[in-house]
Amino acid sequence: MSTMKAAVFVEPGRIELVSKPIPSVGPNDALIRITTTTICGTDVHILKGEYPVAKGLTVGHEPVGVIEKLGSAVVGYTEGQRVIAGAICPNFNSYAAQDGAPSQDGSYLIPQGMCGCHGFKATAGWRFGNLIDGTQAEYVLVPDAQANLAPIPDGLTDEQVLMCPDIMSTGFKGAENANIRIGDTVVVFAQGPIGLCATAGARLLGATTIIAVDGNDHRLGIAQKMGADVTLNFKNCDVIDEIMKITGGRGADSAIEALGTQATFESALRSIKPGGTLSSLGVYSEDLKIPLSAFAAGLGDHKINTALCPGGKERMRRLMNVLASNRLDLGLLVTHQYKLDDIVAAYDLFAHQRDGVLKVAIKPQ
């Protein structure tokens, strides 16, 4: 077989399943046969034309699968081994990686015939479904495989590790960027899959009062299972007033924004104390405005941290250790399953957030 099925971006509003050649394997690559992947909110931004990618690009960036073929320079792995790779798959030899920002590396230079080790560009470490063909296909080519492939521990299912490449890594990065200390009060705005992982990450990092905010009571119920102590439905209360009551007027130590809208960003900023941290995870599709009063005219010692989730095999190993040690079960976030043949229907469900969907497992076979 020389061709495979792949979901590609055609134009805003259209992602279609087509036939494409199975990628050739270079010396530093690995060809992965996908056993499970999923759809992300960022893929919906691509579908809507809010985040630009090349027409004909295979979308998706969350691979779980089996090594089909290894490049000649890749050692320490075996064909047939179950693996994941991060949604962010940088070149760890790059200047950006050695400067501590691997997610923002020079991979955008490669299509121009230049060395990817040079250059910095925001989001360029995100290659699958952005700069190169992604994971919503029967096969995906993993570049720089030596640094990006992570073996799946025995006993973990595809569904359990499906969140590691992006959702878990992103949510945990939101908690890490919130500068959480033991005993902190943390507010997490939006309890979609990333927000739920941020809630869980805040608990693991030592926050003792975690306030989950959303407009969906079902998601707020799941947030409690993930570690939230207090849930606030913004449709039923003034969230900022409630946070101030809970904190005795002090404000939260930190807030995590996990949606990407003006309203949630502004609420997160208003919810934190002077000297507090706003950790921003949302993918924004329009300009943000910072309200003067919430920002204390720039004199409030606030910290605003943004992030693109870390990738690489060590990050994936650590995340899977959390799952293998039963500290957290993210399999419950997988609410629906679809065959790759039905991915257009899966996009329609996920994009319109019907039927209590959180994450959809896409199975090529």
C-alpha positions in Angstrom: 0.0 0.0 0.0 1.5 3.4 -1.0 -1.4 5.7 -0.1 -3.3 6.5 3.0 -6.5 8.3 4.1 -5.9 11.8 5.6 -8.1 14.7 6.7 -7.0 17.8 5.0 -7.8 21.5 5.1 -9.5 22.5 1.9 -10.8 26.0 2.6 -12.5 27.8 5.5 -15.4 25.7 6.5 -14.1 22.5 4.8 -12.0 19.7 6.0 -12.2 16.6 3.9 -10.9 13.0 3.9 -8.7 12.4 0.9 -6.0 9.9 -0.3 -2.4 10.9 0.1 1.0 9.2 -0.4 2.4 7.5 2.7 5.4 9.6 3.7 8.9 8.5 3.0 11.2 8.1 6.0 14.4 10.2 6.3 17.3 9.2 8.6 16.0 11.2 11.5 12.3 10.4 11.1 9.9 7.8 12.2 6.7 6.7 10.5 3.9 6.1 12.9 0.8 4.1 12.2 -1.9 6.0 14.0 -4.1 4.0 16.3 -5.9 6.9 17.9 -5.9 10.6 17.5 -8.4 13.4 18.3 -9.7 16.8 17.3 -8.5 19.9 19.2 -10.1 23.4 19.6 -7.2 24.7 17.5 -8.3 22.4 14.7 -11.7 24.1 14.8 -9.9 27.5 14.5 -8.2 26.1 11.4 -11.5 24.8 10.0 -13.1 28.2 10.5 -10.2 29.9 8.8 -9.2 31.8 12.0 -5.8 30.2 12.0 -4.2 30.0 8.6 -2.6 26.8 7.3 -1.7 25.7 3.7 -4.5 24.2 1.7 -4.2 20.5 1.4 -2.3 20.2 4.7 -3.3 17.1 6.8 -4.6 18.5 10.1 -4.3 17.2 13.7 -1.5 17.2 16.1 -2.2 14.5 18.8 -0.7 11.1 17.8 -1.0 7.8 19.5 0.3 4.9 17.5 2.8 2.2 16.6 6.2 2.7 15.0 5.9 1.4 11.4 9.4 2.3 10.2 12.4 4.0 11.8 15.0 6.2 10.1 18.5 4.9 9.9 19.8 7.4 12.6 17.1 6.8 15.1 18.2 4.4 17.9 16.7 3.1 21.1 13.3 2.3 19.6 11.9 -0.7 17.8 9.4 -1.1 15.0 6.1 -2.2 16.4 6.6 -0.2 19.7 3.6 1.8 21.0 4.5 5.5 21.2 3.2 9.0 21.4 4.8 12.2 20.3 4.0 15.7 21.5 1.8 18.0 19.5 4.9 20.3 19.7 7.8 18.4 18.1 10.8 20.8 18.0 14.3 20.3 16.9 16.1 20.2 20.2 19.4 21.1 18.5 18.0 24.5 17.6 19.0 27.9 19.0 15.5 28.4 20.4 15.6 25.0 22.2 19.0 25.8 23.8 17.7 29.2 24.7 14.9 27.5 26.7 12.1 28.1 24.2 11.9 24.9 22.0 8.2 25.5 21.2 9.3 28.6 19.3 12.0 27.2 17.2 13.2 27.7 13.6 11.2 24.8 11.9 9.4 27.3 9.7 12.7 27.7 7.8 12.8 24.1 6.6 10.2 24.4 3.8 12.4 27.3 2.5 15.4 24.9 2.2 17.1 26.5 5.1 18.4 25.0 8.4 15.7 24.6 11.0 18.2 25.0 13.8 18.3 28.8 13.1 15.6 31.3 13.7 13.0 32.0 16.3 9.3 32.2 15.5 6.2 32.0 17.7 4.5 28.6 17.4 7.0 27.2 14.9 7.8 24.3 17.2 4.2 23.2 16.5 4.7 21.3 13.3 2.0 18.7 13.0 -1.0 20.1 11.3 0.6 23.6 11.1 3.8 23.4 9.2 3.8 19.7 8.2 1.2 17.0 7.6 -0.5 16.1 10.9 -2.1 13.2 12.7 -5.7 12.9 11.5 -4.5 10.2 9.0 -3.6 6.5 8.9 0.1 7.5 9.2 2.2 10.4 10.3 5.9 11.2 9.9 7.5 12.3 13.1 10.5 14.6 12.5 13.5 14.5 14.9 12.1 11.3 16.2 15.0 10.6 18.6 14.0 13.6 20.7 10.2 13.4 20.2 9.1 9.8 20.4 8.0 8.6 23.9 7.2 4.9 24.6 3.8 4.2 26.2 4.1 2.4 29.5 2.6 -1.1 29.7 -1.0 -1.0 31.0 -2.0 2.4 29.6 -4.6 2.5 26.9 -4.7 4.8 23.9 -7.6 6.7 25.5 -5.6 7.3 28.7 -2.6 8.8 26.9 -4.5 10.6 24.2 -4.5 13.8 26.2 -0.7 13.8 26.7 0.5 15.2 23.4 -1.5 18.5 23.8 -4.4 18.8 26.2 -2.7 17.5 29.3 0.7 19.2 28.4 -1.1 22.5 27.7 -3.3 22.4 30.8 -0.4 21.5 33.1 1.7 24.3 31.5 -1.0 26.7 32.4 -0.8 25.6 36.0 3.1 25.7 35.9 3.0 29.2 34.4 0.6 30.4 37.1 3.5 30.3 39.7 1.4 28.2 42.0 2.6 27.6 45.5 1.4 25.3 48.2 -1.7 26.8 49.8 -2.6 29.0 46.9 -6.1 30.0 45.6 -6.3 29.5 41.9 -9.2 30.3 39.5 -9.5 28.4 36.2 -11.7 30.2 33.7 -13.3 27.7 31.2 -13.6 24.0 31.9 -13.1 22.5 28.5 -10.6 19.7 28.2 -7.6 22.1 28.6 -9.2 24.0 31.5 -10.0 20.6 33.2 -6.3 19.6 32.8 -5.3 23.0 34.2 -7.6 22.4 37.2 -6.0 19.0 37.8 -2.5 20.5 37.4 -3.2 23.2 39.9 -4.2 20.5 42.4 -1.0 18.5 41.8 1.1 21.6 42.2 -0.3 22.3 45.7 -3.2 24.8 45.3 -5.6 24.2 48.2 -8.5 26.3 46.9 -9.3 25.8 43.2 -12.2 27.7 41.8 -13.5 26.4 38.4 -15.6 28.8 36.3 -17.8 27.8 33.3 -21.3 28.2 32.0 -22.0 24.4 31.7 -23.0 22.6 34.9 -21.9 19.2 33.4 -18.4 20.4 32.9 -18.3 22.0 36.3 -19.3 18.5 37.7 -16.3 17.0 35.9 -14.1 19.9 37.3 -14.9 18.7 40.8 -13.6 15.2 39.9 -10.5 16.9 38.6 -9.8 18.7 41.8 -12.0 21.9 41.9 -13.0 22.9 45.4 -15.6 25.5 44.3 -17.5 25.7 41.0 -19.1 28.9 39.7 -21.5 29.1 36.8 -21.1 32.5 35.3 -24.7 32.4 34.1 -25.9 32.3 37.7 -23.7 34.7 39.6 -21.2 37.5 39.4 -18.0 35.5 39.3 -15.7 38.3 40.4 -17.9 39.2 43.4 -17.9 35.5 44.4 -14.1 35.2 44.1 -13.6 38.3 46.2 -16.0 36.8 48.9 -14.1 33.5 48.9 -10.7 35.3 49.2 -11.8 37.8 51.8 -11.4 40.6 49.2 -7.8 39.7 48.5 -8.2 38.2 45.1 -6.9 34.9 43.8 -3.1 34.2 43.9 -3.4 33.3 40.2 -5.9 32.7 37.4 -5.7 30.5 34.4 -7.5 31.5 31.2 -8.3 28.5 29.1 -10.7 29.7 26.4 -9.3 32.6 24.5 -11.9 35.4 24.6 -11.9 39.0 25.7 -14.4 38.2 28.4 -12.5 35.4 30.0 -9.1 37.2 29.8 -10.6 40.3 31.4 -12.3 38.3 34.1 -9.1 36.4 34.9 -7.2 39.7 35.2 -9.9 41.2 37.5 -9.9 38.1 39.7 -6.2 38.1 40.8 -4.6 40.0 43.7 -2.0 42.7 43.2 1.1 40.8 42.5 -0.9 37.9 41.2 -0.3 35.9 38.0 -2.5 35.5 35.0 -1.6 32.4 33.0 -3.1 32.6 29.5 -3.7 29.4 27.5 -6.4 30.5 25.1 -6.0 30.8 21.4 -7.2 34.3 20.6 -8.8 35.2 17.3 -8.9 39.0 17.7 -7.1 41.8 19.5 -7.2 41.9 23.3 -7.9 45.0 25.3 -6.5 45.4 28.9 -8.9 47.4 31.1 -7.2 50.2 32.9 -8.8 49.5 36.3 -8.1 45.7 36.2 -4.5 46.4 35.2 -4.1 49.0 38.0 -2.8 51.4 35.4 0.2 49.1 34.9 1.3 49.5 38.6 -0.2 46.4 40.1 2.8 44.1 39.9 0.7 41.7 37.8 2.4 39.0 35.8 0.9 37.7 32.5 2.4 34.5 31.1 1.5 33.0 27.8 2.4 29.5 26.6 2.6 27.0 23.8 2.7 23.6 25.5 6.1 21.9 25.8 6.9 18.9 23.6 9.6 16.3 23.5 10.0 12.8 24.9 10.9 13.8 28.4 7.8 16.0 28.8 5.7 13.1 27.4 7.4 10.6 29.8 6.6 12.7 32.8 3.0 13.2 31.8 2.5 9.5 31.3 4.1 8.9 34.7 1.3 10.9 36.3 -1.2 8.6 34.6 0.6 5.4 35.3 0.8 6.3 39.0 -3.0 6.7 39.1 -2.7 10.3 40.1 -5.1 11.2 37.4 -7.4 9.5 34.9 -8.0 11.5 31.7 -9.7 8.7 29.9 -13.0 10.1 31.2 -12.5 13.1 28.9 -13.0 10.9 25.9 -16.7 11.1 25.4 -17.1 10.0 21.8 -15.4 7.7 19.3 -15.5 8.0 15.5 -13.8 6.2 12.6 -11.4 8.2 10.5 -13.9 7.7 7.6 -16.4 9.7 9.6 -14.1 12.6 10.7 -16.3 15.2 8.9 -19.2 14.2 11.2 -16.8 14.2 14.2 -15.8 17.8 13.4 -19.4 18.8 13.1 -20.1 17.4 16.6 -17.0 18.8 18.2 -17.2 22.3 16.6 -20.8 22.7 17.7 -20.2 21.2 21.1 -23.2 18.9 21.0 -24.1 15.8 23.1 -21.9 16.7 26.0 -18.7 16.2 23.9 -15.4 16.8 25.5 -12.9 14.9 23.3 -13.4 12.6 20.4 -11.2 9.6 19.8 -10.6 9.1 16.1 -9.7 5.6 15.1 -8.2 5.0 11.6 -9.1 1.3 11.8 
